[in-house]
Amino acid sequence: MAGSKERVRVAGRELSVTNLDKIIYPETGTTKADVLAYYAAVAHVLIPAAANRPATRKRWVNGVGTHEKPGEVFFQKNLDDSAPGWLPRAAITHKDRTIFYPLVNDPATLTWFGQINSLEVHVPQWRVDSHGNQLNPDRLVLDLDPGEGAGLPECREVALLARDILQDVGLDPVPVTSGSKGIHLYAALDGTQTSDQISAFARELARALEADHPDLAVSDMKKTLRKGKVLVDWSQNNAAKTTIVPYSLRGRPTPMVAAPRTWREVSSPQLKHLDYHEVMRRVRDGKDPFAAVVQASGHPADTHVDIGAANPRLAKYRSMRDPKATPEPFSGAAGSGDAFVIQEHHASRLHYDLRLEHEGVLVSWALPKGIPESGGKNHLAVQTEDHPMDYLTFHGTIPKGEYGAGEMTIWDTGTYELHKWIAGKEVIVTLTGSEGGGLGGIKKKVALIHTGRGQGKDAEGQWLIHLMDREHQGGRRRHAPAAAEPAESAGEPVEEAAKPAERSEPGTAPAVAPSPDEFRPMMATSGDTADLQGSDWQFELKWDGVRAILVADEHKVRIFSRNGNDVTRTYPEVTDRSCWPPQPFVADGEIIAPGPGGRPDFGLLQGRMKLTRPADVARARTAIPIRLVLFDLLYDGGTDLRKLPLRKRRRLLEEFYVPSDCPVDLSMVLEEPVEHILDSAQELGLEGVMAKRTDSRYVSGQRTRTWIKLKIEQTQEVVVGGWRPGKGGREETVGSLLVGIPDGDKLQYVGRVGSGFSARELAELRQDMERLARKTSPFHDVPRPDSADAHWVAPQLVGEVTYSEWTGPGRLRHPRWRGWRLDKDPSEVVREA
């Protein structure tokens, strides 16, 4: 690796590695090139120890420093926006946010870690499955950590004592000298017990060691009790804790390694920690003590062994089939890692099964309508159980009475190029089928996107499959779209549409930058399925976020809220000019904050809506990542598209949008009966469905009935006009808000709401109310029981509530707070149907 920059190919991935001569370990002169070479040499033994485990990294951007002056280090969990799309990852939902962790599943990922100076890799004792779900722990770990006055000899002694206890209960531990101070002991588990159960067992084991050897071992973490003793740290079996992965480098002054060892080595009084040169020699000689843990857990030690029926990821597949009753395969060796098959399955209903080779199994989806034929028609996909590798070539008849009974044939098979794989969330691949196969020998780039988890038993399996536009796979369009066709009559007078001569073509004068004042959003009317009779409608999911009008000239992209406020500083991740085609444009969409299961979480989005200071926004981007969902194109390359019917604007939007690593998605058009879509949306916990007439023009700033909101949950926007003091634990803050709907120069009172507020909102609420205080009521009339101790405020703030029904006097029954609508003015609030 001579020189300061190279383009390298690792496991089929191309990466740029820079500053190869940079000193990472000053005391030994170890360079970044040395670090990359080490991880390349041990990848085949490190990856099985880390695979499918969310990885936390410790980074030393400027090197580890020296004993006297250590380098700056920071932990990193969430992946940067700059992380390559192909890098495997898993979305893990914590109490207040969702974090996208990398998975160390291939050598290219290790190389990328080394390139950004992520020297240490830490993982939990549990893995995620192909659906992104957390599994039970498959290994136990004890961290033997010497206190002041103790060292590796004392850790060695405790390790030998702990081994006897573990072997007595049927566990066979493997020691790992940590490369720092102590020793880690790992033992394989069968995955039948939870992290809490394993933690409880490890704690009792630590207490037993302490009771039997009080002068040597301690189970309490207080430093005052650890002097001259070894802490038996059992807590790293907690599901929230991580341990450095075996074979990882350490960020010590010298390049030491968390090195798996044999018990014979541990028994030696000369036991010492190993550096990266020593570990590379051991690996080169075929020594891998940790393979015993990997294999005993039921995971392949590398990608070339026969996983057979032992692979735990096939447990569900095996449980659903009787090998004596069905000709389906039950094993299969892992292949090259990039094979796929699409099978035509004549079961109770004809469907197609798409299977992608991934980590030794075939991750599978059932496609009731197969692969979409265009980017405008998205089909349902249901993720099913992982299948064994031999299913790549399976065809035949599954007997009647067996699971999946019916005739199965191979529709197409071949290889795929992976662009992105987020377990349980999103998969983007380019399929290259066989000559004469069902794909017609044409490469197909498809995205599988999870729709979010709801309450239904099958909600985790609900995905959509989207065909990406092949014309734009090689990069973003570099010219304005083709001329728009004139508007067609659909029972209405034909309006003057954009003419071809009005569009900017390559080589002509640059397109005029659009003015944001001209492009206020078009608004929908609430309704139900009875309102959809007699017209052609397009259906999309209703995205639970805030409206965003994007206005771009050739240099910058700005975002305007529904009420015309510039919110560009609040959402900078979607205003990078390189994320968009170069010509001026105006697009309409919704900004969402994905919550648990990928479902839009309006409450979570509240944490981003008020931020404008760059430092606050930068912190929030990690804690609350957002995405922009595009659903309309209003202006493109010099042409106003609003007079075109929706069907044509949609086609132009699909040509305009190009998938990338930017947090921008295209709202999917759902090709199902609306009743089925509403049922699915309810099961998935989504807000509802948007129905839009395919002949509808875009009418800026107006509410129309050509766009209909079909809501599953009753919601109502309200204006706050007063508040009542709290009682008990809320004595110092607000007990409830008095809310209304504009009616002339005042508000029509619709009730009070006191539930649904977060602790953070309650802390801010009293200050907001006092800032807007006024002496007189802004309502027409408020019942005496509600107004007796009320404080009045200027009617300037808009919020949203859920409710069960409207009562006779025009009050909301059981209202519950959903959040603030900072993107809306009080004058826009109307009573929903």
C-alpha positions in Angstrom: 0.0 0.0 0.0 2.6 2.5 -1.0 1.6 6.2 -1.4 -1.0 8.3 0.3 -4.2 7.3 -1.6 -5.3 4.2 -3.5 -8.5 2.8 -5.0 -8.9 -0.8 -3.8 -11.3 -3.6 -4.4 -12.3 -5.6 -1.4 -14.8 -8.5 -1.5 -16.3 -7.0 -4.7 -16.5 -3.5 -3.3 -14.4 -0.5 -4.5 -13.2 1.8 -1.8 -10.8 4.8 -1.7 -8.2 4.5 1.1 -6.3 7.7 1.9 -3.4 8.9 4.0 -2.0 5.4 4.1 1.3 6.7 5.5 -0.4 8.4 8.4 1.0 7.3 11.8 -1.7 5.8 13.9 0.4 4.4 16.7 3.3 6.9 17.2 5.3 4.7 19.7 5.7 1.9 17.2 5.4 3.9 13.9 2.4 1.8 12.9 0.6 3.4 9.9 -2.9 3.3 8.6 -1.6 1.0 5.8 -0.5 -1.4 8.6 -3.9 -1.2 10.2 -5.7 -2.0 7.0 -3.3 -4.9 6.3 -3.9 -6.3 9.7 -7.7 -6.2 9.3 -7.4 -7.8 5.8 -5.3 -10.6 7.3 -7.7 -11.5 10.2 -11.1 -10.7 8.4 -11.9 -14.4 8.0 -11.7 -15.1 11.7 -13.0 -11.7 13.1 -16.1 -11.6 10.9 -17.7 -14.8 12.3 -17.2 -13.4 15.8 -18.9 -10.1 14.9 -21.4 -11.0 12.1 -25.0 -9.7 12.5 -24.2 -7.9 15.7 -24.7 -4.1 15.9 -21.2 -2.6 16.0 -20.1 0.4 18.1 -16.8 1.8 17.1 -14.1 3.7 18.9 -12.4 6.2 16.6 -9.0 7.9 16.9 -9.2 10.4 14.0 -5.7 11.7 14.6 -4.1 8.5 16.0 -3.9 7.0 19.5 -1.2 9.3 20.7 1.4 8.3 23.4 1.4 7.3 27.1 2.2 10.9 27.9 -0.3 12.5 25.5 -3.2 10.1 24.5 -5.0 10.9 21.3 -8.6 12.1 21.2 -11.1 9.3 21.0 -14.9 9.1 20.6 -17.5 6.3 20.5 -19.7 6.1 17.4 -22.9 4.1 17.1 -24.9 5.7 14.3 -23.6 5.5 10.7 -22.6 8.7 9.1 -24.5 10.0 6.1 -21.3 9.4 4.1 -21.3 5.6 4.8 -21.5 3.6 1.6 -25.0 2.3 0.8 -23.8 -1.3 0.4 -22.5 -1.4 4.0 -24.7 -3.8 5.9 -26.6 -2.3 8.8 -29.4 -2.8 11.3 -31.9 -0.3 12.7 -32.1 -0.7 16.5 -34.8 1.3 18.3 -33.9 2.6 21.7 -36.1 4.5 24.1 -35.9 7.9 22.4 -34.4 7.2 18.9 -33.6 4.7 16.2 -29.8 4.1 15.5 -28.5 2.6 12.3 -25.6 0.4 13.4 -23.2 -1.2 10.9 -22.9 -5.0 10.8 -19.4 -6.4 10.4 -20.4 -9.0 7.9 -17.7 -8.7 5.2 -14.1 -7.7 4.7 -15.1 -4.5 2.8 -16.8 -3.2 6.0 -13.6 -3.8 8.0 -11.6 -1.9 5.4 -14.0 1.0 5.6 -13.6 1.0 9.4 -9.8 1.2 9.0 -10.1 4.0 6.5 -12.0 6.2 9.0 -9.7 5.1 11.9 -12.3 3.1 13.7 -9.7 0.9 15.5 -11.9 -0.8 18.1 -15.1 -2.7 17.3 -17.5 -3.5 20.2 -20.5 -5.7 19.9 -23.3 -7.2 22.1 -23.7 -10.9 22.9 -26.8 -11.1 20.7 -27.4 -10.9 16.9 -30.2 -9.6 14.6 -32.0 -11.8 12.2 -32.7 -11.0 8.5 -35.8 -9.1 9.6 -33.8 -6.8 11.8 -35.2 -8.4 15.0 -33.0 -8.8 18.1 -32.4 -12.5 19.0 -31.6 -14.0 22.3 -27.9 -14.0 23.2 -25.9 -16.8 21.7 -22.9 -16.4 24.0 -22.0 -15.5 27.6 -19.1 -13.3 28.5 -17.2 -12.6 31.7 -14.8 -9.6 31.8 -12.0 -10.2 34.3 -10.8 -6.7 35.1 -7.9 -6.3 37.5 -8.1 -3.5 40.1 -5.3 -1.4 41.4 -2.4 -3.7 42.6 -3.6 -6.7 40.5 -2.7 -7.6 36.9 -2.8 -10.3 34.3 -1.4 -13.1 36.7 -4.4 -12.6 39.0 -6.8 -12.5 36.0 -5.3 -15.8 34.8 -5.9 -17.4 38.2 -9.6 -16.3 38.3 -10.1 -17.4 34.6 -9.0 -21.0 35.6 -11.4 -21.0 38.6 -14.3 -19.7 36.4 -13.6 -22.3 33.8 -14.2 -25.1 36.3 -17.6 -23.6 37.3 -18.7 -23.1 33.7 -17.6 -26.6 32.7 -19.7 -28.0 35.6 -22.8 -26.5 34.1 -22.0 -27.8 30.6 -20.4 -24.7 29.1 -16.9 -24.8 27.5 -15.4 -21.3 27.7 -12.7 -19.8 25.5 -10.3 -17.2 27.0 -9.4 -13.9 25.2 -6.6 -11.7 26.5 -8.2 -8.3 26.1 -5.2 -6.4 24.8 -5.7 -3.9 27.6 -5.6 -5.2 31.2 -7.5 -8.4 31.7 -9.1 -11.5 30.2 -12.5 -12.1 28.6 -14.2 -15.5 28.9 -16.7 -16.5 26.3 -19.0 -19.5 26.3 -21.5 -20.5 23.5 -25.2 -20.6 24.3 -28.1 -22.2 22.5 -30.1 -19.0 22.3 -33.1 -20.2 24.3 -32.7 -17.7 27.2 -33.0 -14.0 27.3 -30.3 -11.4 28.1 -31.8 -10.9 31.5 -31.7 -14.6 32.3 -28.0 -14.9 31.2 -27.1 -11.7 33.1 -28.7 -13.2 36.3 -26.7 -16.4 35.8 -23.5 -14.6 35.2 -24.1 -12.5 38.3 -24.6 -15.5 40.5 -21.4 -17.1 39.0 -19.4 -13.9 39.9 -20.8 -13.9 43.4 -19.9 -17.6 43.8 -16.3 -16.8 42.8 -16.3 -13.9 45.2 -17.7 -16.1 48.1 -15.1 -18.9 47.5 -12.1 -16.6 46.9 -12.8 -13.3 48.7 -9.1 -12.3 48.6 -8.9 -12.7 44.8 -12.3 -12.0 43.2 -15.0 -9.3 43.6 -18.4 -9.0 41.9 -19.1 -5.4 43.0 -17.9 -2.6 40.7 -17.1 -0.1 43.5 -13.4 0.8 43.0 -12.8 0.9 46.8 -13.6 -2.9 46.9 -11.4 -3.8 43.9 -7.9 -3.0 45.2 -5.6 -6.0 44.7 -8.5 -8.1 43.3 -10.1 -9.0 40.0 -13.6 -7.7 39.2 -15.7 -10.4 37.6 -17.8 -8.1 35.5 -20.9 -10.0 34.6 -22.8 -6.9 33.4 -21.7 -7.1 29.8 -24.4 -9.8 29.3 -26.9 -7.0 29.6 -28.6 -6.5 26.2 -27.5 -2.8 26.2 -23.8 -3.5 26.8 -21.1 -4.3 24.4 -17.7 -6.0 24.5 -14.7 -5.6 22.2 -14.9 -8.2 19.5 -12.2 -10.9 19.4 -9.3 -10.0 17.0 -10.1 -6.2 17.2 -7.2 -3.8 17.6 -7.0 -1.8 20.8 -6.5 2.0 21.0 -3.5 1.6 23.3 -0.2 3.4 22.8 1.0 0.2 21.1 -1.2 -1.9 18.6 -2.4 -4.6 21.0 -5.2 -7.0 20.1 -8.1 -8.7 21.9 -6.6 -12.1 21.1 -8.3 -15.5 21.6 -6.0 -18.0 23.4 -5.9 -21.6 24.4 -6.2 -22.8 28.0 -2.7 -24.2 27.7 -1.4 -20.6 27.1 -3.5 -19.2 30.0 -2.1 -21.9 32.3 1.4 -20.5 31.6 2.9 -18.0 34.1 4.4 -16.3 31.1 1.0 -15.3 29.7 1.1 -11.8 28.2 -1.0 -9.7 25.9 -0.3 -10.0 22.1 0.3 -7.3 19.5 -1.0 -7.3 16.0 2.2 -8.8 14.5 1.9 -11.8 16.9 -1.8 -12.3 16.1 -1.3 -12.1 12.4 1.3 -14.9 12.6 -1.0 -17.0 14.7 -3.9 -16.6 12.2 -1.5 -17.3 9.3 -0.6 -20.5 11.0 -4.2 -21.5 11.2 -4.8 -20.9 15.0 -8.3 -19.7 15.8 -9.3 -20.7 19.3 -12.5 -18.6 19.1 -13.9 -20.9 16.3 -15.0 -23.2 19.1 -17.5 -20.5 20.3 -18.7 -19.7 16.8 -19.3 -23.3 15.8 -20.9 -24.3 19.1 -23.3 -21.4 18.7 -24.5 -22.9 15.4 -22.9 -20.2 13.1 -20.5 -21.0 10.3 -16.9 -20.1 11.1 -16.5 -18.8 7.5 -18.5 -18.4 4.4 -17.4 -21.6 2.8 -18.5 -24.3 5.2 -21.7 -26.3 4.8 -24.2 -24.7 7.0 -26.6 -27.6 6.6 -29.4 -28.1 9.0 -27.4 -26.7 11.9 -27.9 -23.0 10.9 -30.3 -21.5 13.5 -31.6 -19.1 10.9 -33.3 -22.1 9.2 -35.1 -23.1 12.4 -38.4 -21.6 11.4 -38.1 -23.1 7.9 -37.5 -26.6 9.4 -40.3 -26.2 11.9 -42.9 -25.6 9.1 -41.9 -28.7 7.0 -41.5 -32.5 7.3 -38.5 -33.7 5.4 -40.2 -37.1 4.9 -43.3 -35.5 3.4 -41.9 -32.8 1.0 -39.2 -32.8 -1.6 -37.9 -29.4 -0.5 -34.3 -29.2 0.5 -33.2 -28.8 4.1 -29.5 -27.8 3.8 -27.1 -26.3 1.4 -23.6 -24.9 1.4 -23.1 -21.2 1.1 -22.3 -19.9 -2.3 -20.7 -16.8 -3.8 -22.9 -14.5 -1.8 -24.7 -12.8 -4.7 -27.1 -15.4 -6.1 -30.9 -15.0 -6.5 -33.9 -16.9 -7.7 -37.5 -16.0 -8.5 -39.8 -18.9 -8.4 -43.3 -19.1 -9.8 -45.4 -20.7 -7.1 -48.8 -22.2 -7.9 -50.0 -22.6 -4.3 -53.5 -21.7 -3.1 -53.0 -18.5 -5.0 -50.4 -17.9 -7.7 -47.5 -15.7 -6.5 -43.8 -15.3 -7.0 -41.1 -15.9 -4.5 -38.0 -13.7 -4.6 -34.9 -15.1 -2.7 -31.6 -13.4 -2.3 -28.5 -15.1 -1.0 -27.4 -13.3 2.1 -25.1 -14.5 4.9 -25.4 -18.2 4.1 -29.2 -18.4 3.6 -31.8 -17.2 1.1 -33.7 -14.3 2.5 -37.2 -14.6 1.0 -40.2 -12.4 0.0 -43.5 -13.6 -1.5 -44.7 -11.2 -4.3 -48.4 -11.7 -4.9 -48.1 -9.7 -8.2 -44.5 -10.4 -9.0 -41.9 -7.7 -10.0 -43.5 -4.3 -10.9 -43.3 -3.5 -14.6 -42.7 0.2 -14.1 -41.6 2.6 -11.4 -45.1 4.0 -11.0 -46.6 0.6 -9.9 -45.4 -0.7 -6.6 -46.4 -4.2 -5.5 -46.8 -5.8 -2.1 -44.0 -8.0 -0.8 -44.3 -10.2 2.3 -41.1 -11.3 3.9 -41.2 -15.0 4.7 -38.8 -17.4 6.6 -35.2 -17.7 5.4 -34.7 -20.7 3.1 -31.7 -23.0 2.7 -29.2 -22.4 -0.2 -30.3 -25.5 -2.1 -33.6 -23.8 -2.8 -31.8 -21.8 -5.5 -32.3 -24.8 -7.8 -35.5 -26.3 -6.3 -38.5 -26.9 -8.6 -41.2 -29.5 -8.3 -44.5 -30.3 -6.6 -45.0 -29.7 -2.9 -47.6 -32.4 -1.8 -51.2 -31.5 -0.9 -51.5 -30.9 2.8 -48.0 -29.7 3.2 -47.0 -26.0 3.8 -47.0 -24.2 0.5 -48.6 -27.1 -1.4 -48.5 -26.7 -5.2 -46.3 -26.6 -8.2 -43.1 -24.5 -8.1 -41.0 -23.6 -11.1 -38.0 -21.4 -11.6 -39.1 -18.1 -13.2 -35.6 -16.6 -13.3 -32.2 -17.0 -11.6 -28.9 -15.3 -11.7 -26.8 -12.9 -9.6 -27.4 -9.5 -8.0 -25.4 -6.4 -7.2 -26.0 -5.1 -3.7 -26.5 -1.4 -3.2 -28.0 -1.3 0.3 -29.1 -3.8 2.9 -30.7 -2.6 6.1 -32.0 -5.7 7.9 -35.7 -5.5 8.3 -35.9 -2.0 6.7 -34.6 -1.6 3.2 -32.9 -3.6 0.5 -31.8 -2.2 -2.9 -30.3 -4.6 -5.5 -29.8 -4.9 -9.2 -30.9 -8.3 -10.5 -29.2 -9.9 -13.5 -31.2 -12.9 -14.6 -30.6 -15.7 -17.1 -30.9 -15.5 -20.8 -34.5 -16.5 -21.6 -35.6 -15.9 -17.9 -38.6 -14.0 -16.8 -36.7 -10.8 -16.5 -36.0 -10.9 -20.2 -32.3 -10.7 -19.8 -32.6 -7.1 -18.7 -31.0 -5.8 -15.5 -33.6 -4.8 -13.0 -32.8 -2.5 -10.1 -35.4 -3.0 -7.4 -35.9 -1.6 -3.9 -37.7 -3.6 -1.1 -38.9 -1.2 1.5 -40.5 -2.2 4.8 -43.7 -0.3 5.5 -43.4 -0.2 9.3 -44.7 -2.4 12.1 -48.3 -2.3 13.3 -50.5 -4.4 15.5 -51.2 -7.2 13.1 -49.5 -10.6 13.5 -48.0 -10.3 10.0 -47.1 -6.6 10.2 -43.3 -7.3 10.4 -43.5 -9.0 7.0 -45.2 -6.2 5.1 -43.0 -4.6 2.5 -43.4 -2.9 -0.9 -41.2 -3.7 -3.9 -40.4 -0.7 -6.2 -38.8 -0.9 -9.7 -36.2 1.8 -10.1 -35.9 3.6 -13.4 -33.2 1.9 -15.4 -32.7 4.9 -17.6 -31.2 6.8 -14.6 -29.3 4.1 -12.8 -26.0 5.4 -14.0 -26.4 8.8 -12.4 -28.6 11.9 -12.1 -30.2 13.4 -15.1 -28.1 16.2 -16.6 -30.8 18.0 -18.5 -34.4 19.1 -18.2 -37.1 16.5 -18.7 -38.7 15.9 -22.1 -41.5 18.2 -23.2 -44.7 17.8 -21.3 -47.7 16.6 -23.3 -50.8 18.8 -23.4 -53.4 18.3 -20.7 -56.1 15.7 -21.6 -59.8 16.2 -21.1 -61.3 14.2 -18.3 -64.8 15.5 -18.1 -63.5 19.1 -17.6 -62.5 21.9 -19.9 -59.0 21.5 -21.2 -56.8 24.1 -19.5 -53.8 25.7 -21.1 -50.9 23.4 -20.4 -47.1 23.8 -20.5 -46.1 23.8 -24.2 -42.9 22.2 -25.4 -41.5 25.5 -26.6 -41.7 26.9 -23.1 -39.3 24.2 -21.7 -35.5 24.8 -21.3 -33.6 22.4 -23.6 -29.9 21.8 -23.5 -28.0 24.6 -25.2 -30.7 27.3 -24.6 -30.8 30.1 -22.1 -30.8 28.9 -18.4 -34.2 28.3 -16.8 -35.6 31.1 -14.6 -35.3 30.3 -10.9 -38.8 29.9 -9.4 -40.2 32.2 -6.7 -41.3 30.5 -3.5 -44.2 32.9 -3.1 -45.9 31.4 -6.2 -45.9 27.8 -5.0 -48.0 27.5 -1.8 -49.1 23.8 -1.1 -52.3 22.4 -2.3 -54.4 21.0 0.5 -56.7 17.9 0.8 -60.1 17.5 2.3 -61.0 14.8 4.8 -63.5 12.2 3.5 -64.2 8.5 3.2 -64.4 5.9 0.5 -67.9 7.1 -0.5 -66.3 10.2 -1.9 -64.2 8.3 -4.4 -67.1 7.2 -6.7 -67.1 8.0 -10.4 -63.4 9.0 -10.9 -60.0 7.5 -11.3 -58.0 7.8 -8.1 -54.3 7.3 -7.2 -53.6 6.0 -3.7 -50.6 6.7 -1.5 -49.9 6.3 2.2 -50.6 9.4 4.3 -47.2 10.4 5.7 -47.4 11.6 9.3 -45.0 14.6 9.2 -44.8 18.2 8.1 -45.3 19.5 4.6 -42.3 20.7 2.7 -42.1 22.7 -0.5 -38.6 22.5 -2.0 -37.6 25.5 -4.1 -34.3 25.2 -6.0 -32.3 27.3 -8.3 -29.0 26.2 -9.9 -27.0 26.8 -6.7 -29.1 26.0 -3.6 -32.2 24.2 -2.4 -34.5 25.8 0.1 -37.4 24.3 2.1 -40.6 26.2 2.9 -43.3 25.0 5.4 -46.9 24.9 4.7 -47.3 28.5 6.0 -44.4 29.8 3.8 -41.7 29.9 6.5 -38.2 29.1 5.4 -37.1 26.0 7.4 -34.0 25.2 5.4 -31.7 25.4 8.4 -33.8 22.9 10.3 -33.4 20.1 7.8 -30.0 20.6 6.1 -29.6 16.9 5.2 -32.1 17.2 2.3 -30.8 20.5 0.9 -27.4 19.3 -0.3 -27.4 20.4 -4.0 -25.6 17.3 -5.1 -28.7 15.2 -4.0 -30.8 16.8 -6.7 -30.8 17.3 -10.5 -29.0 20.5 -11.6 -31.9 22.4 -13.1 -34.2 24.8 -11.1 -37.3 23.0 -9.7 -40.1 23.1 -7.1 -41.2 19.8 -5.5 -43.8 19.0 -2.9 -43.4 16.4 -0.1 -43.5 15.5 3.5 -40.7 15.5 6.1 -41.0 12.5 8.5 -39.0 11.1 11.4 -39.0 7.3 11.2 -39.7 5.8 14.6 -39.9 2.2 15.9 -40.2 -0.2 13.0 -39.6 2.6 10.5 -43.1 4.0 11.0 -43.4 7.9 10.8 -43.4 9.2 14.4 -44.9 12.7 14.6 -44.0 13.0 18.3 -40.4 12.2 17.5 -40.4 14.9 14.8 -41.3 17.5 17.4 -37.7 17.4 18.5 -36.5 18.7 15.1 -39.3 21.2 14.3 -38.2 24.0 16.6 -34.4 23.8 15.9 -32.6 26.5 13.9 -29.1 26.9 15.5 -26.6 24.8 13.5 -25.1 23.2 16.6 -28.5 22.1 17.9 -29.5 20.8 14.4 -26.2 18.9 14.1 -26.8 17.1 17.4 -30.4 16.3 16.5 -29.5 14.9 13.1 -27.9 11.9 14.9 -30.7 11.5 17.5 -33.6 12.2 15.2 -32.8 11.4 11.6 -35.4 12.6 9.1 -36.4 11.7 5.6 -38.2 13.6 2.9 -41.0 11.8 1.0 -41.7 13.4 -2.4 -45.1 13.1 -3.9 -45.4 15.9 -6.5 -43.4 18.0 -9.0 -44.7 21.5 -9.6 -41.9 23.2 -11.6 -39.0 21.7 -13.6 -36.3 23.3 -15.7 -38.3 26.4 -16.6 -41.7 24.9 -16.9 -44.6 25.3 -14.5 -46.3 21.8 -14.3 -49.2 22.6 -12.1 -51.8 22.7 -14.9 -50.9 19.2 -16.0 -53.0 16.3 -14.7 -51.6 14.4 -11.8 -51.0 11.3 -13.9 -48.5 13.3 -16.0 -46.9 15.1 -13.1 -46.4 11.7 -11.5 -44.6 10.4 -14.6 -42.3 13.5 -14.7 -41.7 13.1 -10.9 -40.5 9.5 -11.5 -38.1 10.7 -14.2 -36.9 13.5 -11.9 -36.3 11.4 -8.8 -33.2 9.2 -8.7 -32.6 7.0 -5.6 -29.3 7.8 -3.8 -27.8 7.8 -0.3 -29.5 11.1 0.4 -32.5 10.8 2.8 -35.1 11.3 0.1 -37.7 8.8 -1.0 -40.5 8.7 -3.6 -44.0 8.2 -2.2 -45.3 5.0 -3.6 -48.4 4.6 -5.6 -50.3 1.6 -4.3 -51.9 -0.7 -6.8 -54.5 -2.3 -4.6 -58.2 -1.8 -3.8 -58.5 1.2 -1.4 -60.3 -1.0 1.2 -57.3 -3.4 1.3 -54.9 -0.5 1.5 -56.8 1.0 4.5 -56.8 -2.4 6.2 -53.1 -2.7 5.8 -52.4 0.8 6.9 -54.5 0.2 10.1 -52.6 -3.0 10.8 -49.3 -1.2 10.4 -50.2 1.6 12.7 -50.1 4.3 9.9 -52.2 7.5 9.8 -54.2 6.7 6.7 -54.3 7.0 2.9 -54.2 9.9 0.4 -56.6 9.5 -2.5 -55.9 11.9 -5.5 -57.8 12.1 -8.7 -55.5 11.2 -11.6 -56.8 14.2 -13.6 -56.4 16.7 -10.8 -54.4 19.9 -11.4 -52.2 21.3 -8.7 -54.0 24.3 -7.2 -51.6 26.2 -5.0 -52.8 27.5 -1.6 -56.3 26.0 -1.9 -58.1 23.1 -0.3 -59.8 20.9 -2.9 -61.9 17.7 -3.1 -59.7 16.2 -5.8 -57.4 15.2 -3.0 -59.1 13.3 -0.2 -57.6 12.3 3.2 -58.8 8.9 4.3 -57.8 8.9 8.0 -57.8 5.8 10.2 -57.4 7.8 13.4 -59.6 10.8 14.1 -57.4 13.9 14.3 -58.2 17.6 14.5 -56.0 20.7 14.2 -56.8 23.2 17.0 -55.7 26.7 18.1 -54.7 27.1 21.8 -56.6 30.0 23.5 -56.0 29.3 27.2 -54.8 26.9 29.9 -55.6 25.7 33.3 -53.1 25.1 36.1 -52.1 21.5 36.9 -52.6 19.6 40.2 -50.4 17.2 42.0 -47.2 16.4 40.1 -48.1 19.0 37.5 -48.8 21.8 40.0 -46.0 23.9 38.7 -46.9 23.5 35.0 -50.0 23.3 32.8 -52.8 20.9 33.6 -54.7 21.3 30.4 -55.0 23.5 27.3 -58.2 25.1 26.2 -58.5 24.8 22.4 -60.8 26.0 19.6 -61.3 26.5 15.9 -61.4 29.9 14.2 -64.9 31.3 13.8 -64.9 34.9 12.7 -62.8 37.1 14.9 -62.8 34.6 17.8 -62.4 30.8 18.4 -65.2 28.4 18.7 -64.4 26.4 21.9 -64.1 22.6 21.2 -62.7 21.4 24.6 -59.7 21.0 26.8 -56.8 18.5 26.4 -54.5 17.4 29.2 -53.0 14.1 28.1 -50.4 13.1 25.6 -47.7 15.7 26.6 -44.1 14.5 27.0 -42.1 15.6 30.0 -40.1 17.9 27.8 -43.2 19.6 26.4 -44.6 20.1 29.9 -41.4 21.8 31.0 -41.6 24.2 28.1 -45.4 24.7 28.1 -45.8 27.0 31.0 -43.2 29.4 29.6 -44.9 29.4 26.2 -48.3 30.1 27.8 -47.0 33.0 30.0 -45.3 34.6 27.0 -48.7 34.8 25.1 -50.8 35.8 28.1 -53.8 38.2 27.6 -56.5 39.4 29.9 -59.6 38.5 27.9 -60.9 35.2 26.5 -60.3 34.6 22.7 -63.3 32.3 22.6 -66.9 33.0 21.8 -68.1 31.1 24.9 -66.5 28.7 27.4 -68.5 26.6 29.9 -68.1 27.9 33.4 -66.5 24.7 34.8 -63.7 25.0 32.2 -63.3 28.8 32.5 -63.3 29.1 36.3 -59.5 29.0 36.8 -58.5 29.5 33.2 -55.6 31.8 32.0 -56.1 33.2 28.5 -53.5 33.4 25.8 -53.3 35.0 22.4 -54.5 32.5 19.8 -51.3 32.1 17.9 -50.2 28.5 18.4 -51.6 25.5 16.4 -51.5 21.9 17.6 -53.1 18.6 16.7 -55.2 16.2 18.8 -56.7 12.8 18.4 -60.3 12.2 19.6 -63.0 9.6 19.7 -65.9 11.6 18.3 -67.7 15.0 18.2 -70.3 15.5 20.9 -73.7 17.3 20.3 -72.5 20.7 21.6 -69.5 20.6 19.2 -66.9 19.4 21.7 -64.2 16.8 21.2 -64.7 13.7 23.2 -61.5 12.2 24.8 -59.0 14.5 23.0 -55.3 13.6 23.4 -52.4 15.8 22.3 -50.4 14.7 19.3 -48.0 17.6 18.9 -47.5 21.2 17.7 -48.1 22.2 14.1 -45.5 24.9 13.8 -45.9 24.7 10.0 -49.5 26.0 10.2 -51.2 29.4 10.9 -54.3 29.6 13.0 -56.2 30.9 10.0 -55.7 27.6 8.2 -57.4 25.5 10.9 -60.8 24.2 10.0 -63.1 21.5 11.4 -62.3 18.2 9.7 -65.2 16.2 8.3 
